[in-house]
Amino acid sequence: MADNLENAPAEEGKAAAPQMMQVDVDDTHTTATYSNFCRVTGSPEELIVDFGLNPQPVGVPKAPIAVTQRVVMNYYTAKRLLHALSLSVQRHEAVFGVLETDIQKRLKPGLQQGQR
């Protein structure tokens, strides 16, 4: 994420308002991977987000899903990530329309029963 939300310093008598700040990021050693599966677990101190590839995205997978990436973060970082993702999805939906997350509603009628 190139943008990072930070709190602006509070002035006398004014509440601190969130301010967008540009943060320099070095991503020259980054490896990009695709994920269509996500599992979120955690403890009182941290949140654990596992990512993987589900080779059978429709129905119940027959084989275990291999988790290939795990991100561990504190809840403050998770809340900032939640806000950034929410804003990104809202912008996308404003341009391209609402994203339907129920795959059964997105399938064409003949393909829902495995028919072609």
Backbone hydrogen bonds, N-H to C=O, Kabsch-Sander energy under -0.5 kcal/mol:
donor,donor_aa,acceptor,acceptor_aa,energy
4,N,21,M,-1.8
6,E,4,N,-0.5
6,E,19,Q,-1.5
8,A,17,A,-1.4
14,K,11,E,-2.0
19,Q,6,E,-2.3
21,M,4,N,-1.6
23,V,2,A,-1.7
27,D,25,V,-0.8
30,T,27,D,-1.3
32,A,30,T,-0.5
36,N,52,G,-1.5
37,F,52,G,-1.4
39,R,50,D,-2.2
41,T,39,R,-0.5
41,T,48,I,-2.9
43,S,46,E,-2.8
47,L,73,M,-3.6
48,I,41,T,-3.4
49,V,71,V,-2.9
50,D,39,R,-2.9
50,D,48,I,-0.5
51,F,69,Q,-3.0
52,G,37,F,-1.7
53,L,66,A,-1.0
54,N,52,G,-0.5
66,A,53,L,-0.5
66,A,64,P,-0.5
67,V,65,I,-0.6
68,T,51,F,-2.1
68,T,66,A,-0.6
69,Q,51,F,-1.8
71,V,49,V,-2.9
73,M,47,L,-2.5
75,Y,45,E,-0.6
78,A,74,N,-2.2
79,K,75,Y,-2.0
80,R,76,Y,-1.9
81,L,77,T,-2.5
82,L,78,A,-2.7
83,H,79,K,-2.0
84,A,80,R,-2.4
85,L,81,L,-2.9
86,S,82,L,-2.3
87,L,83,H,-2.3
88,S,84,A,-2.0
89,V,85,L,-2.6
90,Q,86,S,-2.4
91,R,87,L,-2.3
92,H,88,S,-2.2
93,E,89,V,-2.8
94,A,90,Q,-1.9
95,V,91,R,-1.3
95,V,92,H,-0.5
96,F,92,H,-3.3
97,G,93,E,-1.8
100,E,98,V,-0.6
101,T,99,L,-0.6
103,I,101,T,-0.9
105,K,102,D,-1.0
106,R,102,D,-0.8
107,L,103,I,-1.4
111,L,108,K,-1.4
112,Q,108,K,-1.0
112,Q,109,P,-0.7
114,G,111,L,-1.2
115,Q,110,G,-1.1
